[in-house]
Amino acid sequence: MPGFSPRGEPSVHISKRNSFKLGVTTAASALGLGVLGTATASAASAAPAEPAYGKTHLTTVINQWTHWSTDPNASSHAGELHSGSNYFYCWTVGTPYHGKETDRTSAVWLLTDDDAGHRGVWVNDVYLDEWGFAHDTDVLPHC
């Protein structure tokens, strides 16, 4: 049986580099391991106020909620990110989300600062434009 990416796509449709990167990330997330193999805080913990990554601009196609954690629950809503050119710091794997407006499903979450002034918040990548959705895990570092 083929492997699947965080977006639910067969891994044969992802480059070997991305398939490996996503597979390792998914396994590490499932085990609760951080970059150095140490236990991480729960998914509900807030992201760092000062991300250690540079900013990469991608285009979002609708206004969307931002979240304090990598899940789509209303309880984690922080603010709003407006459509248009927005910057993102990095990506990680979280709870899968289906965007009915774009008919996409993904478990890839992007770290950003929202238009309400909240820093270190998350949005799912389903509302990126076509190019951004296809390349976000290539152009952004893993968190």
C-alpha positions as CSV (number, residue, x, y, z in Angstrom):
1,M,0.0,0.0,0.0
2,P,1.5,3.4,-0.9
3,G,2.3,6.0,1.7
4,F,0.4,9.2,2.0
5,S,1.4,12.8,2.4
6,P,-0.1,15.2,5.0
7,R,-2.5,16.3,2.3
8,G,-3.7,12.7,1.8
9,E,-2.1,12.4,-1.6
10,P,-0.3,9.2,-2.6
11,S,3.5,9.7,-2.0
12,V,4.2,8.7,-5.5
13,H,3.0,12.2,-6.6
14,I,5.5,13.9,-4.3
15,S,9.2,14.1,-5.1
16,K,11.4,11.7,-3.2
17,R,12.9,14.6,-1.2
18,N,9.4,15.9,-0.1
19,S,8.1,12.4,0.5
20,F,11.0,11.7,2.8
21,K,10.7,15.1,4.5
22,L,7.0,14.7,5.1
23,G,7.3,11.1,6.2
24,V,9.9,11.9,8.8
25,T,8.0,15.0,9.9
26,T,4.8,12.9,10.3
27,A,6.6,10.2,12.2
28,A,8.3,12.7,14.5
29,S,5.0,14.5,15.1
30,A,3.2,11.2,16.0
31,L,6.0,10.4,18.5
32,G,6.0,14.0,19.9
33,L,9.6,14.5,19.0
34,G,11.1,17.9,18.2
35,V,14.0,18.7,15.9
36,L,16.6,17.4,18.4
37,G,14.5,14.3,19.4
38,T,13.4,15.8,22.7
39,A,9.8,15.8,23.8
40,T,7.9,18.8,22.6
41,A,5.2,20.8,24.3
42,S,1.6,19.9,23.5
43,A,0.1,21.1,20.2
44,A,-2.0,23.6,22.2
45,S,1.0,25.6,23.3
46,A,1.6,28.9,21.6
47,A,4.3,29.4,19.0
48,P,7.4,31.5,19.9
49,A,6.8,35.2,19.8
50,E,10.0,35.7,17.7
51,P,10.3,33.0,15.0
52,A,13.9,32.2,14.1
53,Y,13.0,32.0,10.4
54,G,13.0,34.6,7.7
55,K,9.8,35.7,6.0
56,T,8.7,34.2,2.7
57,H,5.7,35.8,0.9
58,L,2.9,33.6,-0.5
59,T,-0.5,34.5,-1.8
60,T,-3.7,33.6,0.1
61,V,-7.0,33.5,-1.8
62,I,-9.5,34.3,1.0
63,N,-9.6,35.8,4.4
64,Q,-9.1,33.1,7.0
65,W,-9.0,32.5,10.8
66,T,-5.6,32.2,12.4
67,H,-5.1,29.7,15.2
68,W,-2.9,29.5,18.3
69,S,-2.3,25.8,17.6
70,T,-2.2,23.6,14.5
71,D,-5.8,22.6,14.5
72,P,-9.0,24.0,13.0
73,N,-11.0,24.2,16.2
74,A,-12.9,27.3,17.1
75,S,-11.3,27.2,20.5
76,S,-7.9,27.9,19.0
77,H,-9.0,31.0,16.9
78,A,-6.6,33.9,17.3
79,G,-7.5,36.5,14.7
80,E,-7.7,36.8,10.9
81,L,-5.3,36.8,8.0
82,H,-6.6,38.8,5.0
83,S,-6.3,37.5,1.5
84,G,-3.5,38.7,-0.7
85,S,0.3,38.6,-0.3
86,N,1.2,37.4,3.2
87,Y,4.5,36.3,4.8
88,F,5.1,33.0,6.4
89,Y,8.0,31.7,8.5
90,C,7.9,27.9,8.3
91,W,5.6,24.9,8.1
92,T,4.7,21.9,10.2
93,V,2.2,19.0,10.2
94,G,-0.9,19.4,12.3
95,T,-4.5,18.3,12.3
96,P,-5.9,17.8,8.7
97,Y,-8.3,20.5,7.5
98,H,-10.6,20.6,4.5
99,G,-11.2,24.1,3.0
100,K,-14.6,23.9,1.3
101,E,-13.9,27.1,-0.7
102,T,-10.9,25.5,-2.4
103,D,-12.0,21.8,-2.0
104,R,-8.5,21.0,-0.7
105,T,-7.5,19.0,2.4
106,S,-4.1,19.3,4.1
107,A,-2.4,18.8,7.4
108,V,0.3,21.4,6.6
109,W,0.1,24.5,8.8
110,L,2.1,27.7,8.2
111,L,3.5,30.0,11.0
112,T,2.8,33.7,10.4
113,D,1.6,36.9,12.1
114,D,-2.0,37.9,11.5
115,D,-3.7,41.1,10.5
116,A,-5.1,41.5,14.1
117,G,-1.6,41.9,15.4
118,H,-1.2,38.4,16.8
119,R,2.4,37.0,16.4
120,G,3.3,33.4,16.0
121,V,-0.1,32.1,14.8
122,W,-0.9,29.3,12.4
123,V,-3.0,28.9,9.2
124,N,-3.6,25.8,7.1
125,D,-2.2,26.0,3.6
126,V,-5.4,25.1,1.8
127,Y,-6.1,28.8,1.1
128,L,-2.9,29.5,-0.7
129,D,-3.1,30.1,-4.4
130,E,-2.3,27.1,-6.7
131,W,1.5,27.8,-6.8
132,G,1.8,28.3,-3.1
133,F,-0.2,25.2,-2.2
134,A,2.0,23.1,-4.5
135,H,5.3,24.6,-3.3
136,D,5.0,25.8,0.2
137,T,6.9,22.9,1.8
138,D,9.6,23.5,-0.8
139,V,10.1,27.2,-0.2
140,L,9.5,27.4,3.5
141,P,11.7,25.6,6.1
142,H,10.2,23.1,8.4
143,C,9.6,24.6,11.9
